[in-house]
Amino acid sequence: MIAFLFLISQYFCEEQKNVLLTYFSYTNTTKILAESIANQIRESSNNKLNLTVQQLHVESIPLGWKQSLGLYWNSFRGKDSMHVKELNQDLTSYDAVMVGAPVWWYGTACPVIHWAQTAKIDHLRTKFFFFNMAGGSGNERAFTHLASTMHVTPLETLGITTKTTSPDFLVAQYVNNCLKQLGALSASPLNSQGDKAGEESNEIKNELKKGVEQSKKQIKETFKADPSGKTEEL
Ligand SMILES: Cc1cc2nc3c(=O)[nH]c(=O)nc-3n(C[C@H](O)[C@H](O)[C@H](O)COP(=O)(O)O)c2cc1C
């Protein structure tokens, strides 16, 4: 009886874990991925997690070819050429931090690297999970890039490219594994993948397809407006 009451009290007194999902997105495809992950976490964790979603902001995006070359170097050095607003963030109150980024020049996009360099981390407390969006390749190198910058080993990673055939399944699998690592899995997101007729869910795939088309248009129009090197104020 006492053991039963103890278990019941543990169940009700269990504290919510604090999770931060932070990401940067230039042309919004990482944003689509981040929002899908956040939605599935909310649906599958049954309020066991206190999830905060944060988009990293930059003051400007240098888009021209000259600045683009600068971005190449800066993405490796993590130089703050774009003025990230969330620098020196204190992450020590989070049990888990999920970091999402686009792949730039086979590394993690420089705004995320610069944010990571200045973030305050409790390496004993906080678990890390990474996810990336890439045009074609470079996800693995980008994960290594970010992990070495933060001096952490991510427990799970998810690398999606515009050519990934089943992003919906991979996102569900990623969320499933992250929630397991946090002891917060209530209903597996994998269960909603594929109906009885064996048809896969393609919601994220379709969103990403639209997002990629829009981002191509956005980049093309900006270059047309000023091919020499425009800085877009945000
Ligand atoms: C400066 C820059 C460098 C890029 N470098 C790569 C790369 O090395 N490999 C790759 O697969 N895609 C690369 N891409 C494409 C992006 O990773 C891809 O378009 C991604 O979906 C963008 O994410 P976002 O829409 O969240 O900004 C690059 C894009 C930019 C703007």
PDBQT file of the ligand as one rigid body, heavy atoms in Angstrom, charges set to zero:
ROOT
HETATM    1  C1  LIG A 301      25.352  30.553 -47.977  1.00  0.00    +0.000 C 
HETATM    2  C2  LIG A 301      24.737  29.222 -48.269  1.00  0.00    +0.000 A 
HETATM    3  C3  LIG A 301      25.523  28.066 -48.333  1.00  0.00    +0.000 A 
HETATM    4  C4  LIG A 301      24.944  26.799 -48.564  1.00  0.00    +0.000 A 
HETATM    5  N1  LIG A 301      25.736  25.669 -48.557  1.00  0.00    +0.000 NA
HETATM    6  C5  LIG A 301      25.180  24.448 -48.731  1.00  0.00    +0.000 A 
HETATM    7  C6  LIG A 301      25.981  23.255 -48.666  1.00  0.00    +0.000 A 
HETATM    8  O1  LIG A 301      27.180  23.276 -48.454  1.00  0.00    +0.000 OA
HETATM    9  N2  LIG A 301      25.378  22.049 -48.863  1.00  0.00    +0.000 N 
HETATM   10  C7  LIG A 301      24.021  21.955 -49.120  1.00  0.00    +0.000 A 
HETATM   11  O2  LIG A 301      23.530  20.855 -49.290  1.00  0.00    +0.000 OA
HETATM   12  N3  LIG A 301      23.237  23.071 -49.163  1.00  0.00    +0.000 NA
HETATM   13  C8  LIG A 301      23.785  24.304 -48.967  1.00  0.00    +0.000 A 
HETATM   14  N4  LIG A 301      22.986  25.425 -48.988  1.00  0.00    +0.000 N 
HETATM   15  C9  LIG A 301      21.540  25.268 -49.190  1.00  0.00    +0.000 C 
HETATM   16  C10 LIG A 301      20.789  25.260 -47.858  1.00  0.00    +0.000 C 
HETATM   17  O3  LIG A 301      21.351  24.364 -46.926  1.00  0.00    +0.000 OA
HETATM   18  C11 LIG A 301      19.343  24.842 -48.078  1.00  0.00    +0.000 C 
HETATM   19  O4  LIG A 301      18.760  25.679 -49.056  1.00  0.00    +0.000 OA
HETATM   20  C12 LIG A 301      18.527  24.885 -46.818  1.00  0.00    +0.000 C 
HETATM   21  O5  LIG A 301      17.270  24.266 -47.054  1.00  0.00    +0.000 OA
HETATM   22  C13 LIG A 301      18.307  26.322 -46.353  1.00  0.00    +0.000 C 
HETATM   23  O6  LIG A 301      17.631  26.354 -45.118  1.00  0.00    +0.000 OA
HETATM   24  P1  LIG A 301      16.695  27.626 -44.712  1.00  0.00    +0.000 P 
HETATM   25  O7  LIG A 301      15.597  27.677 -45.740  1.00  0.00    +0.000 OA
HETATM   26  O8  LIG A 301      16.202  27.302 -43.363  1.00  0.00    +0.000 OA
HETATM   27  O9  LIG A 301      17.560  28.829 -44.733  1.00  0.00    +0.000 OA
HETATM   28  C14 LIG A 301      23.536  26.694 -48.759  1.00  0.00    +0.000 A 
HETATM   29  C15 LIG A 301      22.756  27.855 -48.733  1.00  0.00    +0.000 A 
HETATM   30  C16 LIG A 301      23.335  29.105 -48.469  1.00  0.00    +0.000 A 
HETATM   31  C17 LIG A 301      22.467  30.319 -48.420  1.00  0.00    +0.000 C 
ENDROOT
TORSDOF 0
